[in-house]
Amino acid sequence: MSTAVPFVVLAVLLVLLGQWGSRRSLDLVPANLPMAERERRAKVVRRGAVSAYVVAAVFVVVSAAALF
């Protein structure tokens, strides 16, 4: 049981990070870039947010496996 708790906490933190990154993707990119480059970099930030969701799902699976 004690092993599952840190994995769940990490999963929650990664979900929050993913939400923050996907909502603020344009704000996280420097404003002095041309618009096409800003859009490309914002897309990269959103891809990183999706990666955070995937890793969070892995942590949930590992925490469920740690219970058994």
Predicted model as a PDB file, atoms N, CA, C, CB and O in Angstrom, pLDDT in the B-factor column:
MODEL        1                                                                  
ATOM      1  N   MET A   1       0.817  -1.197   0.000  1.00 64.00           N  
ATOM      2  CA  MET A   1       0.000   0.000   0.000  1.00 64.00           C  
ATOM      3  C   MET A   1       0.859   1.259   0.000  1.00 64.00           C  
ATOM      4  CB  MET A   1      -0.928  -0.001   1.198  1.00 64.00           C  
ATOM      5  O   MET A   1       0.555   2.215  -0.714  1.00 64.00           O  
ATOM      6  N   SER A   2       1.918   1.268   0.787  1.00 81.00           N  
ATOM      7  CA  SER A   2       2.731   2.473   0.885  1.00 81.00           C  
ATOM      8  C   SER A   2       3.482   2.768  -0.413  1.00 81.00           C  
ATOM      9  CB  SER A   2       3.715   2.341   2.031  1.00 81.00           C  
ATOM     10  O   SER A   2       3.851   3.915  -0.663  1.00 81.00           O  
ATOM     11  N   THR A   3       3.712   1.749  -1.238  1.00 86.00           N  
ATOM     12  CA  THR A   3       4.385   1.973  -2.509  1.00 86.00           C  
ATOM     13  C   THR A   3       3.453   2.617  -3.531  1.00 86.00           C  
ATOM     14  CB  THR A   3       4.928   0.661  -3.053  1.00 86.00           C  
ATOM     15  O   THR A   3       3.905   3.355  -4.406  1.00 86.00           O  
ATOM     16  N   ALA A   4       2.176   2.344  -3.427  1.00 90.00           N  
ATOM     17  CA  ALA A   4       1.217   2.871  -4.398  1.00 90.00           C  
ATOM     18  C   ALA A   4       0.974   4.364  -4.236  1.00 90.00           C  
ATOM     19  CB  ALA A   4      -0.090   2.136  -4.279  1.00 90.00           C  
ATOM     20  O   ALA A   4       0.698   5.056  -5.216  1.00 90.00           O  
ATOM     21  N   VAL A   5       1.070   4.857  -3.033  1.00 92.00           N  
ATOM     22  CA  VAL A   5       0.752   6.270  -2.771  1.00 92.00           C  
ATOM     23  C   VAL A   5       1.671   7.234  -3.532  1.00 92.00           C  
ATOM     24  CB  VAL A   5       0.849   6.553  -1.276  1.00 92.00           C  
ATOM     25  O   VAL A   5       1.168   8.175  -4.146  1.00 92.00           O  
ATOM     26  N   PRO A   6       2.990   7.041  -3.516  1.00 93.00           N  
ATOM     27  CA  PRO A   6       3.832   7.983  -4.285  1.00 93.00           C  
ATOM     28  C   PRO A   6       3.552   7.959  -5.791  1.00 93.00           C  
ATOM     29  CB  PRO A   6       5.299   7.665  -4.049  1.00 93.00           C  
ATOM     30  O   PRO A   6       3.652   8.987  -6.461  1.00 93.00           O  
ATOM     31  N   PHE A   7       3.202   6.785  -6.316  1.00 93.00           N  
ATOM     32  CA  PHE A   7       2.885   6.712  -7.741  1.00 93.00           C  
ATOM     33  C   PHE A   7       1.604   7.477  -8.062  1.00 93.00           C  
ATOM     34  CB  PHE A   7       2.750   5.254  -8.180  1.00 93.00           C  
ATOM     35  O   PHE A   7       1.518   8.136  -9.099  1.00 93.00           O  
ATOM     36  N   VAL A   8       0.626   7.394  -7.193  1.00 94.00           N  
ATOM     37  CA  VAL A   8      -0.617   8.137  -7.406  1.00 94.00           C  
ATOM     38  C   VAL A   8      -0.366   9.639  -7.295  1.00 94.00           C  
ATOM     39  CB  VAL A   8      -1.694   7.698  -6.390  1.00 94.00           C  
ATOM     40  O   VAL A   8      -0.908  10.419  -8.079  1.00 94.00           O  
ATOM     41  N   VAL A   9       0.441  10.041  -6.342  1.00 95.00           N  
ATOM     42  CA  VAL A   9       0.767  11.465  -6.180  1.00 95.00           C  
ATOM     43  C   VAL A   9       1.493  11.979  -7.430  1.00 95.00           C  
ATOM     44  CB  VAL A   9       1.646  11.690  -4.906  1.00 95.00           C  
ATOM     45  O   VAL A   9       1.190  13.065  -7.926  1.00 95.00           O  
ATOM     46  N   LEU A  10       2.443  11.202  -7.929  1.00 95.00           N  
ATOM     47  CA  LEU A  10       3.145  11.605  -9.157  1.00 95.00           C  
ATOM     48  C   LEU A  10       2.198  11.674 -10.339  1.00 95.00           C  
ATOM     49  CB  LEU A  10       4.284  10.637  -9.465  1.00 95.00           C  
ATOM     50  O   LEU A  10       2.318  12.566 -11.180  1.00 95.00           O  
ATOM     51  N   ALA A  11       1.264  10.748 -10.414  1.00 96.00           N  
ATOM     52  CA  ALA A  11       0.288  10.762 -11.511  1.00 96.00           C  
ATOM     53  C   ALA A  11      -0.567  12.021 -11.454  1.00 96.00           C  
ATOM     54  CB  ALA A  11      -0.609   9.511 -11.456  1.00 96.00           C  
ATOM     55  O   ALA A  11      -0.816  12.649 -12.483  1.00 96.00           O  
ATOM     56  N   VAL A  12      -1.013  12.388 -10.272  1.00 97.00           N  
ATOM     57  CA  VAL A  12      -1.827  13.598 -10.126  1.00 97.00           C  
ATOM     58  C   VAL A  12      -1.021  14.838 -10.513  1.00 97.00           C  
ATOM     59  CB  VAL A  12      -2.347  13.729  -8.677  1.00 97.00           C  
ATOM     60  O   VAL A  12      -1.526  15.725 -11.201  1.00 97.00           O  
ATOM     61  N   LEU A  13       0.214  14.892 -10.074  1.00 97.00           N  
ATOM     62  CA  LEU A  13       1.066  16.036 -10.431  1.00 97.00           C  
ATOM     63  C   LEU A  13       1.307  16.117 -11.938  1.00 97.00           C  
ATOM     64  CB  LEU A  13       2.406  15.944  -9.698  1.00 97.00           C  
ATOM     65  O   LEU A  13       1.323  17.208 -12.508  1.00 97.00           O  
ATOM     66  N   LEU A  14       1.492  14.973 -12.576  1.00 97.00           N  
ATOM     67  CA  LEU A  14       1.696  14.976 -14.026  1.00 97.00           C  
ATOM     68  C   LEU A  14       0.430  15.380 -14.780  1.00 97.00           C  
ATOM     69  CB  LEU A  14       2.157  13.599 -14.493  1.00 97.00           C  
ATOM     70  O   LEU A  14       0.514  16.054 -15.807  1.00 97.00           O  
ATOM     71  N   VAL A  15      -0.728  14.982 -14.289  1.00 97.00           N  
ATOM     72  CA  VAL A  15      -1.976  15.411 -14.928  1.00 97.00           C  
ATOM     73  C   VAL A  15      -2.137  16.923 -14.800  1.00 97.00           C  
ATOM     74  CB  VAL A  15      -3.193  14.685 -14.303  1.00 97.00           C  
ATOM     75  O   VAL A  15      -2.530  17.594 -15.754  1.00 97.00           O  
ATOM     76  N   LEU A  16      -1.833  17.452 -13.625  1.00 97.00           N  
ATOM     77  CA  LEU A  16      -1.917  18.905 -13.443  1.00 97.00           C  
ATOM     78  C   LEU A  16      -0.921  19.643 -14.337  1.00 97.00           C  
ATOM     79  CB  LEU A  16      -1.667  19.269 -11.979  1.00 97.00           C  
ATOM     80  O   LEU A  16      -1.241  20.685 -14.909  1.00 97.00           O  
ATOM     81  N   LEU A  17       0.273  19.099 -14.450  1.00 97.00           N  
ATOM     82  CA  LEU A  17       1.274  19.702 -15.336  1.00 97.00           C  
ATOM     83  C   LEU A  17       0.824  19.647 -16.793  1.00 97.00           C  
ATOM     84  CB  LEU A  17       2.626  18.992 -15.178  1.00 97.00           C  
ATOM     85  O   LEU A  17       1.011  20.610 -17.537  1.00 97.00           O  
ATOM     86  N   GLY A  18       0.241  18.541 -17.199  1.00 96.00           N  
ATOM     87  CA  GLY A  18      -0.261  18.413 -18.560  1.00 96.00           C  
ATOM     88  C   GLY A  18      -1.382  19.388 -18.855  1.00 96.00           C  
ATOM     89  O   GLY A  18      -1.425  19.974 -19.937  1.00 96.00           O  
ATOM     90  N   GLN A  19      -2.289  19.572 -17.909  1.00 97.00           N  
ATOM     91  CA  GLN A  19      -3.372  20.539 -18.096  1.00 97.00           C  
ATOM     92  C   GLN A  19      -2.828  21.954 -18.203  1.00 97.00           C  
ATOM     93  CB  GLN A  19      -4.375  20.451 -16.944  1.00 97.00           C  
ATOM     94  O   GLN A  19      -3.257  22.733 -19.055  1.00 97.00           O  
ATOM     95  N   TRP A  20      -1.883  22.277 -17.333  1.00 97.00           N  
ATOM     96  CA  TRP A  20      -1.300  23.615 -17.366  1.00 97.00           C  
ATOM     97  C   TRP A  20      -0.580  23.862 -18.686  1.00 97.00           C  
ATOM     98  CB  TRP A  20      -0.334  23.807 -16.193  1.00 97.00           C  
ATOM     99  O   TRP A  20      -0.708  24.934 -19.278  1.00 97.00           O  
ATOM    100  N   GLY A  21       0.174  22.874 -19.142  1.00 95.00           N  
ATOM    101  CA  GLY A  21       0.916  23.033 -20.383  1.00 95.00           C  
ATOM    102  C   GLY A  21       0.023  23.139 -21.602  1.00 95.00           C  
ATOM    103  O   GLY A  21       0.316  23.903 -22.522  1.00 95.00           O  
ATOM    104  N   SER A  22      -1.062  22.381 -21.620  1.00 95.00           N  
ATOM    105  CA  SER A  22      -1.940  22.442 -22.784  1.00 95.00           C  
ATOM    106  C   SER A  22      -2.759  23.732 -22.806  1.00 95.00           C  
ATOM    107  CB  SER A  22      -2.870  21.236 -22.804  1.00 95.00           C  
ATOM    108  O   SER A  22      -3.059  24.252 -23.881  1.00 95.00           O  
ATOM    109  N   ARG A  23      -3.121  24.247 -21.647  1.00 95.00           N  
ATOM    110  CA  ARG A  23      -3.887  25.499 -21.599  1.00 95.00           C  
ATOM    111  C   ARG A  23      -3.033  26.718 -21.909  1.00 95.00           C  
ATOM    112  CB  ARG A  23      -4.524  25.666 -20.238  1.00 95.00           C  
ATOM    113  O   ARG A  23      -3.511  27.666 -22.534  1.00 95.00           O  
ATOM    114  N   ARG A  24      -1.785  26.705 -21.483  1.00 95.00           N  
ATOM    115  CA  ARG A  24      -0.936  27.882 -21.606  1.00 95.00           C  
ATOM    116  C   ARG A  24       0.152  27.722 -22.664  1.00 95.00           C  
ATOM    117  CB  ARG A  24      -0.305  28.191 -20.277  1.00 95.00           C  
ATOM    118  O   ARG A  24       1.198  28.366 -22.579  1.00 95.00           O  
ATOM    119  N   SER A  25      -0.084  26.877 -23.652  1.00 94.00           N  
ATOM    120  CA  SER A  25       0.965  26.560 -24.618  1.00 94.00           C  
ATOM    121  C   SER A  25       1.452  27.802 -25.377  1.00 94.00           C  
ATOM    122  CB  SER A  25       0.458  25.520 -25.606  1.00 94.00           C  
ATOM    123  O   SER A  25       2.654  27.956 -25.592  1.00 94.00           O  
ATOM    124  N   LEU A  26       0.552  28.671 -25.777  1.00 92.00           N  
ATOM    125  CA  LEU A  26       0.988  29.882 -26.496  1.00 92.00           C  
ATOM    126  C   LEU A  26       1.682  30.874 -25.565  1.00 92.00           C  
ATOM    127  CB  LEU A  26      -0.211  30.561 -27.170  1.00 92.00           C  
ATOM    128  O   LEU A  26       2.562  31.615 -26.001  1.00 92.00           O  
ATOM    129  N   ASP A  27       1.300  30.896 -24.306  1.00 94.00           N  
ATOM    130  CA  ASP A  27       1.934  31.815 -23.355  1.00 94.00           C  
ATOM    131  C   ASP A  27       3.356  31.378 -23.001  1.00 94.00           C  
ATOM    132  CB  ASP A  27       1.094  31.916 -22.084  1.00 94.00           C  
ATOM    133  O   ASP A  27       4.185  32.203 -22.614  1.00 94.00           O  
ATOM    134  N   LEU A  28       3.632  30.088 -23.133  1.00 93.00           N  
ATOM    135  CA  LEU A  28       4.946  29.571 -22.766  1.00 93.00           C  
ATOM    136  C   LEU A  28       5.999  29.769 -23.861  1.00 93.00           C  
ATOM    137  CB  LEU A  28       4.836  28.107 -22.435  1.00 93.00           C  
ATOM    138  O   LEU A  28       7.192  29.569 -23.631  1.00 93.00           O  
ATOM    139  N   VAL A  29       5.549  30.158 -25.037  1.00 95.00           N  
ATOM    140  CA  VAL A  29       6.459  30.370 -26.170  1.00 95.00           C  
ATOM    141  C   VAL A  29       6.819  31.850 -26.238  1.00 95.00           C  
ATOM    142  CB  VAL A  29       5.812  29.891 -27.518  1.00 95.00           C  
ATOM    143  O   VAL A  29       5.958  32.699 -26.010  1.00 95.00           O  
ATOM    144  N   PRO A  30       8.086  32.179 -26.549  1.00 95.00           N  
ATOM    145  CA  PRO A  30       8.477  33.592 -26.627  1.00 95.00           C  
ATOM    146  C   PRO A  30       7.634  34.378 -27.632  1.00 95.00           C  
ATOM    147  CB  PRO A  30       9.947  33.702 -27.000  1.00 95.00           C  
ATOM    148  O   PRO A  30       7.363  33.901 -28.734  1.00 95.00           O  
ATOM    149  N   ALA A  31       7.231  35.566 -27.249  1.00 93.00           N  
ATOM    150  CA  ALA A  31       6.343  36.372 -28.077  1.00 93.00           C  
ATOM    151  C   ALA A  31       7.054  37.045 -29.242  1.00 93.00           C  
ATOM    152  CB  ALA A  31       5.677  37.411 -27.236  1.00 93.00           C  
ATOM    153  O   ALA A  31       6.394  37.497 -30.178  1.00 93.00           O  
ATOM    154  N   ASN A  32       8.378  37.125 -29.211  1.00 95.00           N  
ATOM    155  CA  ASN A  32       9.093  37.836 -30.271  1.00 95.00           C  
ATOM    156  C   ASN A  32       9.359  36.959 -31.497  1.00 95.00           C  
ATOM    157  CB  ASN A  32      10.406  38.369 -29.735  1.00 95.00           C  
ATOM    158  O   ASN A  32       9.998  37.416 -32.445  1.00 95.00           O  
ATOM    159  N   LEU A  33       8.895  35.740 -31.498  1.00 95.00           N  
ATOM    160  CA  LEU A  33       9.071  34.854 -32.654  1.00 95.00           C  
ATOM    161  C   LEU A  33       7.991  35.125 -33.689  1.00 95.00           C  
ATOM    162  CB  LEU A  33       9.038  33.370 -32.220  1.00 95.00           C  
ATOM    163  O   LEU A  33       6.916  35.621 -33.350  1.00 95.00           O  
ATOM    164  N   PRO A  34       8.269  34.801 -34.958  1.00 96.00           N  
ATOM    165  CA  PRO A  34       7.207  34.899 -35.968  1.00 96.00           C  
ATOM    166  C   PRO A  34       6.053  33.949 -35.626  1.00 96.00           C  
ATOM    167  CB  PRO A  34       7.768  34.577 -37.380  1.00 96.00           C  
ATOM    168  O   PRO A  34       6.249  32.941 -34.947  1.00 96.00           O  
ATOM    169  N   MET A  35       4.866  34.277 -36.097  1.00 95.00           N  
ATOM    170  CA  MET A  35       3.677  33.523 -35.709  1.00 95.00           C  
ATOM    171  C   MET A  35       3.765  32.045 -36.102  1.00 95.00           C  
ATOM    172  CB  MET A  35       2.447  34.147 -36.340  1.00 95.00           C  
ATOM    173  O   MET A  35       3.315  31.185 -35.345  1.00 95.00           O  
ATOM    174  N   ALA A  36       4.326  31.740 -37.248  1.00 96.00           N  
ATOM    175  CA  ALA A  36       4.436  30.339 -37.662  1.00 96.00           C  
ATOM    176  C   ALA A  36       5.335  29.551 -36.705  1.00 96.00           C  
ATOM    177  CB  ALA A  36       4.985  30.249 -39.099  1.00 96.00           C  
ATOM    178  O   ALA A  36       5.034  28.408 -36.362  1.00 96.00           O  
ATOM    179  N   GLU A  37       6.427  30.162 -36.283  1.00 96.00           N  
ATOM    180  CA  GLU A  37       7.342  29.506 -35.350  1.00 96.00           C  
ATOM    181  C   GLU A  37       6.699  29.369 -33.966  1.00 96.00           C  
ATOM    182  CB  GLU A  37       8.664  30.295 -35.250  1.00 96.00           C  
ATOM    183  O   GLU A  37       6.889  28.361 -33.286  1.00 96.00           O  
ATOM    184  N   ARG A  38       5.944  30.382 -33.559  1.00 96.00           N  
ATOM    185  CA  ARG A  38       5.238  30.294 -32.270  1.00 96.00           C  
ATOM    186  C   ARG A  38       4.238  29.152 -32.279  1.00 96.00           C  
ATOM    187  CB  ARG A  38       4.521  31.616 -31.952  1.00 96.00           C  
ATOM    188  O   ARG A  38       4.130  28.406 -31.306  1.00 96.00           O  
ATOM    189  N   GLU A  39       3.506  29.015 -33.380  1.00 96.00           N  
ATOM    190  CA  GLU A  39       2.526  27.921 -33.480  1.00 96.00           C  
ATOM    191  C   GLU A  39       3.225  26.566 -33.447  1.00 96.00           C  
ATOM    192  CB  GLU A  39       1.691  28.053 -34.776  1.00 96.00           C  
ATOM    193  O   GLU A  39       2.734  25.629 -32.816  1.00 96.00           O  
ATOM    194  N   ARG A  40       4.364  26.458 -34.119  1.00 97.00           N  
ATOM    195  CA  ARG A  40       5.092  25.194 -34.132  1.00 97.00           C  
ATOM    196  C   ARG A  40       5.583  24.839 -32.729  1.00 97.00           C  
ATOM    197  CB  ARG A  40       6.275  25.267 -35.109  1.00 97.00           C  
ATOM    198  O   ARG A  40       5.470  23.691 -32.298  1.00 97.00           O  
ATOM    199  N   ARG A  41       6.118  25.812 -32.034  1.00 96.00           N  
ATOM    200  CA  ARG A  41       6.613  25.547 -30.675  1.00 96.00           C  
ATOM    201  C   ARG A  41       5.477  25.287 -29.689  1.00 96.00           C  
ATOM    202  CB  ARG A  41       7.455  26.722 -30.186  1.00 96.00           C  
ATOM    203  O   ARG A  41       5.626  24.493 -28.760  1.00 96.00           O  
ATOM    204  N   ALA A  42       4.344  25.958 -29.892  1.00 96.00           N  
ATOM    205  CA  ALA A  42       3.188  25.690 -29.036  1.00 96.00           C  
ATOM    206  C   ALA A  42       2.687  24.267 -29.254  1.00 96.00           C  
ATOM    207  CB  ALA A  42       2.060  26.704 -29.312  1.00 96.00           C  
ATOM    208  O   ALA A  42       2.231  23.608 -28.320  1.00 96.00           O  
ATOM    209  N   LYS A  43       2.777  23.809 -30.482  1.00 97.00           N  
ATOM    210  CA  LYS A  43       2.399  22.425 -30.786  1.00 97.00           C  
ATOM    211  C   LYS A  43       3.321  21.444 -30.065  1.00 97.00           C  
ATOM    212  CB  LYS A  43       2.441  22.175 -32.308  1.00 97.00           C  
ATOM    213  O   LYS A  43       2.874  20.399 -29.592  1.00 97.00           O  
ATOM    214  N   VAL A  44       4.603  21.780 -29.983  1.00 97.00           N  
ATOM    215  CA  VAL A  44       5.556  20.935 -29.262  1.00 97.00           C  
ATOM    216  C   VAL A  44       5.222  20.911 -27.772  1.00 97.00           C  
ATOM    217  CB  VAL A  44       7.000  21.436 -29.480  1.00 97.00           C  
ATOM    218  O   VAL A  44       5.324  19.866 -27.130  1.00 97.00           O  
ATOM    219  N   VAL A  45       4.825  22.059 -27.222  1.00 96.00           N  
ATOM    220  CA  VAL A  45       4.447  22.115 -25.807  1.00 96.00           C  
ATOM    221  C   VAL A  45       3.202  21.269 -25.561  1.00 96.00           C  
ATOM    222  CB  VAL A  45       4.201  23.577 -25.362  1.00 96.00           C  
ATOM    223  O   VAL A  45       3.118  20.561 -24.557  1.00 96.00           O  
ATOM    224  N   ARG A  46       2.227  21.340 -26.482  1.00 97.00           N  
ATOM    225  CA  ARG A  46       1.025  20.520 -26.331  1.00 97.00           C  
ATOM    226  C   ARG A  46       1.346  19.036 -26.437  1.00 97.00           C  
ATOM    227  CB  ARG A  46      -0.014  20.902 -27.381  1.00 97.00           C  
ATOM    228  O   ARG A  46       0.729  18.220 -25.751  1.00 97.00           O  
ATOM    229  N   ARG A  47       2.294  18.679 -27.278  1.00 97.00           N  
ATOM    230  CA  ARG A  47       2.718  17.283 -27.385  1.00 97.00           C  
ATOM    231  C   ARG A  47       3.358  16.829 -26.074  1.00 97.00           C  
ATOM    232  CB  ARG A  47       3.708  17.100 -28.563  1.00 97.00           C  
ATOM    233  O   ARG A  47       3.163  15.689 -25.653  1.00 97.00           O  
ATOM    234  N   GLY A  48       4.107  17.698 -25.437  1.00 96.00           N  
ATOM    235  CA  GLY A  48       4.676  17.381 -24.136  1.00 96.00           C  
ATOM    236  C   GLY A  48       3.601  17.207 -23.077  1.00 96.00           C  
ATOM    237  O   GLY A  48       3.750  16.388 -22.170  1.00 96.00           O  
ATOM    238  N   ALA A  49       2.518  17.969 -23.182  1.00 96.00           N  
ATOM    239  CA  ALA A  49       1.410  17.819 -22.241  1.00 96.00           C  
ATOM    240  C   ALA A  49       0.742  16.457 -22.416  1.00 96.00           C  
ATOM    241  CB  ALA A  49       0.379  18.949 -22.434  1.00 96.00           C  
ATOM    242  O   ALA A  49       0.367  15.820 -21.432  1.00 96.00           O  
ATOM    243  N   VAL A  50       0.595  16.017 -23.640  1.00 97.00           N  
ATOM    244  CA  VAL A  50       0.025  14.690 -23.891  1.00 97.00           C  
ATOM    245  C   VAL A  50       0.961  13.617 -23.352  1.00 97.00           C  
ATOM    246  CB  VAL A  50      -0.230  14.474 -25.405  1.00 97.00           C  
ATOM    247  O   VAL A  50       0.505  12.610 -22.811  1.00 97.00           O  
ATOM    248  N   SER A  51       2.245  13.823 -23.495  1.00 97.00           N  
ATOM    249  CA  SER A  51       3.215  12.874 -22.931  1.00 97.00           C  
ATOM    250  C   SER A  51       3.097  12.800 -21.415  1.00 97.00           C  
ATOM    251  CB  SER A  51       4.645  13.271 -23.323  1.00 97.00           C  
ATOM    252  O   SER A  51       3.252  11.726 -20.833  1.00 97.00           O  
ATOM    253  N   ALA A  52       2.827  13.918 -20.779  1.00 97.00           N  
ATOM    254  CA  ALA A  52       2.642  13.919 -19.327  1.00 97.00           C  
ATOM    255  C   ALA A  52       1.411  13.097 -18.952  1.00 97.00           C  
ATOM    256  CB  ALA A  52       2.506  15.367 -18.793  1.00 97.00           C  
ATOM    257  O   ALA A  52       1.425  12.391 -17.943  1.00 97.00           O  
ATOM    258  N   TYR A  53       0.342  13.179 -19.756  1.00 97.00           N  
ATOM    259  CA  TYR A  53      -0.846  12.364 -19.507  1.00 97.00           C  
ATOM    260  C   TYR A  53      -0.532  10.874 -19.641  1.00 97.00           C  
ATOM    261  CB  TYR A  53      -1.970  12.753 -20.472  1.00 97.00           C  
ATOM    262  O   TYR A  53      -1.001  10.062 -18.844  1.00 97.00           O  
ATOM    263  N   VAL A  54       0.257  10.524 -20.645  1.00 98.00           N  
ATOM    264  CA  VAL A  54       0.600   9.119 -20.869  1.00 98.00           C  
ATOM    265  C   VAL A  54       1.424   8.575 -19.704  1.00 98.00           C  
ATOM    266  CB  VAL A  54       1.373   8.955 -22.192  1.00 98.00           C  
ATOM    267  O   VAL A  54       1.167   7.475 -19.215  1.00 98.00           O  
ATOM    268  N   VAL A  55       2.394   9.333 -19.274  1.00 97.00           N  
ATOM    269  CA  VAL A  55       3.232   8.891 -18.149  1.00 97.00           C  
ATOM    270  C   VAL A  55       2.395   8.811 -16.866  1.00 97.00           C  
ATOM    271  CB  VAL A  55       4.438   9.857 -17.950  1.00 97.00           C  
ATOM    272  O   VAL A  55       2.616   7.928 -16.037  1.00 97.00           O  
ATOM    273  N   ALA A  56       1.448   9.720 -16.702  1.00 97.00           N  
ATOM    274  CA  ALA A  56       0.556   9.655 -15.540  1.00 97.00           C  
ATOM    275  C   ALA A  56      -0.267   8.374 -15.570  1.00 97.00           C  
ATOM    276  CB  ALA A  56      -0.374  10.883 -15.497  1.00 97.00           C  
ATOM    277  O   ALA A  56      -0.479   7.751 -14.530  1.00 97.00           O  
ATOM    278  N   ALA A  57      -0.729   7.980 -16.739  1.00 97.00           N  
ATOM    279  CA  ALA A  57      -1.482   6.729 -16.858  1.00 97.00           C  
ATOM    280  C   ALA A  57      -0.605   5.534 -16.501  1.00 97.00           C  
ATOM    281  CB  ALA A  57      -2.040   6.569 -18.283  1.00 97.00           C  
ATOM    282  O   ALA A  57      -1.072   4.587 -15.868  1.00 97.00           O  
ATOM    283  N   VAL A  58       0.651   5.575 -16.899  1.00 96.00           N  
ATOM    284  CA  VAL A  58       1.578   4.494 -16.542  1.00 96.00           C  
ATOM    285  C   VAL A  58       1.763   4.437 -15.030  1.00 96.00           C  
ATOM    286  CB  VAL A  58       2.946   4.690 -17.244  1.00 96.00           C  
ATOM    287  O   VAL A  58       1.800   3.351 -14.451  1.00 96.00           O  
ATOM    288  N   PHE A  59       1.878   5.584 -14.392  1.00 96.00           N  
ATOM    289  CA  PHE A  59       2.021   5.609 -12.935  1.00 96.00           C  
ATOM    290  C   PHE A  59       0.773   5.046 -12.242  1.00 96.00           C  
ATOM    291  CB  PHE A  59       2.289   7.047 -12.453  1.00 96.00           C  
ATOM    292  O   PHE A  59       0.887   4.375 -11.216  1.00 96.00           O  
ATOM    293  N   VAL A  60      -0.403   5.311 -12.789  1.00 96.00           N  
ATOM    294  CA  VAL A  60      -1.617   4.757 -12.199  1.00 96.00           C  
ATOM    295  C   VAL A  60      -1.626   3.239 -12.319  1.00 96.00           C  
ATOM    296  CB  VAL A  60      -2.863   5.351 -12.871  1.00 96.00           C  
ATOM    297  O   VAL A  60      -1.995   2.538 -11.377  1.00 96.00           O  
ATOM    298  N   VAL A  61      -1.219   2.733 -13.481  1.00 95.00           N  
ATOM    299  CA  VAL A  61      -1.158   1.280 -13.668  1.00 95.00           C  
ATOM    300  C   VAL A  61      -0.147   0.660 -12.717  1.00 95.00           C  
ATOM    301  CB  VAL A  61      -0.797   0.934 -15.121  1.00 95.00           C  
ATOM    302  O   VAL A  61      -0.415  -0.383 -12.120  1.00 95.00           O  
ATOM    303  N   VAL A  62       0.999   1.285 -12.573  1.00 93.00           N  
ATOM    304  CA  VAL A  62       2.027   0.753 -11.670  1.00 93.00           C  
ATOM    305  C   VAL A  62       1.550   0.796 -10.222  1.00 93.00           C  
ATOM    306  CB  VAL A  62       3.341   1.547 -11.817  1.00 93.00           C  
ATOM    307  O   VAL A  62       1.826  -0.122  -9.450  1.00 93.00           O  
ATOM    308  N   SER A  63       0.836   1.856  -9.850  1.00 93.00           N  
ATOM    309  CA  SER A  63       0.330   1.921  -8.480  1.00 93.00           C  
ATOM    310  C   SER A  63      -0.737   0.863  -8.238  1.00 93.00           C  
ATOM    311  CB  SER A  63      -0.233   3.310  -8.185  1.00 93.00           C  
ATOM    312  O   SER A  63      -0.817   0.307  -7.142  1.00 93.00           O  
ATOM    313  N   ALA A  64      -1.559   0.577  -9.244  1.00 92.00           N  
ATOM    314  CA  ALA A  64      -2.536  -0.507  -9.092  1.00 92.00           C  
ATOM    315  C   ALA A  64      -1.839  -1.849  -8.972  1.00 92.00           C  
ATOM    316  CB  ALA A  64      -3.511  -0.527 -10.276  1.00 92.00           C  
ATOM    317  O   ALA A  64      -2.261  -2.708  -8.198  1.00 92.00           O  
ATOM    318  N   ALA A  65      -0.772  -2.028  -9.739  1.00 91.00           N  
ATOM    319  CA  ALA A  65      -0.014  -3.290  -9.659  1.00 91.00           C  
ATOM    320  C   ALA A  65       0.702  -3.418  -8.324  1.00 91.00           C  
ATOM    321  CB  ALA A  65       1.006  -3.381 -10.806  1.00 91.00           C  
ATOM    322  O   ALA A  65       0.911  -4.531  -7.842  1.00 91.00           O  
ATOM    323  N   ALA A  66       1.081  -2.298  -7.717  1.00 88.00           N  
ATOM    324  CA  ALA A  66       1.789  -2.345  -6.436  1.00 88.00           C  
ATOM    325  C   ALA A  66       0.859  -2.765  -5.298  1.00 88.00           C  
ATOM    326  CB  ALA A  66       2.410  -0.981  -6.126  1.00 88.00           C  
ATOM    327  O   ALA A  66       1.324  -3.190  -4.240  1.00 88.00           O  
ATOM    328  N   LEU A  67      -0.426  -2.650  -5.510  1.00 87.00           N  
ATOM    329  CA  LEU A  67      -1.365  -3.050  -4.475  1.00 87.00           C  
ATOM    330  C   LEU A  67      -1.469  -4.569  -4.345  1.00 87.00           C  
ATOM    331  CB  LEU A  67      -2.729  -2.463  -4.765  1.00 87.00           C  
ATOM    332  O   LEU A  67      -1.891  -5.082  -3.309  1.00 87.00           O  
ATOM    333  N   PHE A  68      -1.086  -5.278  -5.394  1.00 85.00           N  
ATOM    334  CA  PHE A  68      -1.214  -6.741  -5.377  1.00 85.00           C  
ATOM    335  C   PHE A  68       0.069  -7.416  -5.090  1.00 85.00           C  
ATOM    336  CB  PHE A  68      -1.742  -7.241  -6.666  1.00 85.00           C  
ATOM    337  O   PHE A  68       0.123  -8.645  -5.042  1.00 85.00           O  
TER     338      PHE A  68                                                      
ENDMDL                                                                          
END                                                                             
